[in-house]
Amino acid sequence: MGQIISFVTLPIITRMYGADIIGIWAIVTAISAVFNAVSDVGLSKSIMLEDNDYLLDTYNVVSTISFFSSFLLGCGTFAYFYFFPSIDNLPAIIMGLLIGVYSWLAKQVDICYTWLNREQKYRILMRNPVINQLAIAAVSICLGLMGFTKYGYYIGFISGTFFTIVNMKSNLPIKTFTLKISKFERAFNVHKNFIIFQTPADLFGQIKNTLPIFLLKEVYGSTAVGYYSISIKLLNAPVNLLGMSVGRVFYSELGRLKRDGQVISKFIEKNVNLALKTATPIFMTIFAFGDVFATTFLGKDWYVAGEMLRIMCFMSMFTFVALSTQCICIVIGKQKYTLAYSVAQIVMGIFSFVGIGMLFESLLLSIAAYMVSVVLIQIVYYSFIYKAVRLRIINYLKHVVMNISIIILGAAILRLIAMQFSIVNTILL
């Protein structure tokens, strides 16, 4: 339902606010996401595996650390944009306030999600997307109609995050913060592996995810960021609708199997294959008609976003698989795989956007190069996971090749048929 609300209201919001404002908010969320990777020093993930006797203590410790970290982030952001202003950005005080507030709210969502997921409160979690998207749509559209087109979009997103937290907090302990040093010492000592391994893994993971936004901003400008942001938002609709929900259940069940000492390898393989099969028809359709959809749904000015949509659908297919089988490396104790995967993607991302972009001066070619690098690195990443849990890598590779081939051939056939009705002009790109 949440994705339906987002889908229905998206063309209204894009026409009301435009690519530049959407691009600036993408930068705000990207900065917050990178910072939130270290704002809890990796301890939020430990809530899933914490002993019941110390669960509340760890929750309080993580919430306290993230609050003070977000406050410092807001102050630092204000100072940076005050001394280094950009014509594309908002006033320094507004940027500092938006990033500081949003980073803490977003981290609280993550912390509360982990707690409720551990307790298998899935009904509560399923309400979150509806509440979030409904608040975003209602606030941003109302403010836009009232003429507040400069800040209405940002206020709408913060409102959605706030009401999402309210929904979850009603089912969590009232106590959120602590200043007892002993609780911090215990959390740091017991969960030092999360601090040592999970923090850098999360940091590089978020840099990897947000790197396109920062590089696009520097190489092509905020308008390109807006196109990219909307493309990702559209691709995330099926990814979040199915992948996120399935992944949280997968993580909970995988953690339970691990705690009970049961074999997890077949469970992992089964869910990876199921995710690939589920993703194939979805992204085959997007690869076939992404450009048509974007120009029809968002307007002719969004043609570039439609081409991005088609190119990045392969990347989103593997994102769907990763979300559907999230946190495998945490459970099997191989966080270093996630770190190596993220570093490799960062390096290839810089090459794709800076190297290819500056050499050929082509936005879409840069996006295509980035997509190919993400897919190849993801394949290698899961191959290492298969090896770690003693599964046959060749079986995984067969499924990947088969599903990619089905997407390409199926999309070509669909576009060939569409050409007969003058819906598209080319078979592939």
Helices and strands as residue ranges (DSSP letters): H 2-39, G 44-49, G 52-54, H 55-83, H 92-118, H 122-145, H 152-169, H 181-190, H 192-193, I 194-198, H 199-219, H 222-238, I 239-244, H 245-259, H 265-297, G 300-302, H 303-324, H 328-332, H 335-350, I 351-356, H 357-360, H 363-388, H 393-419
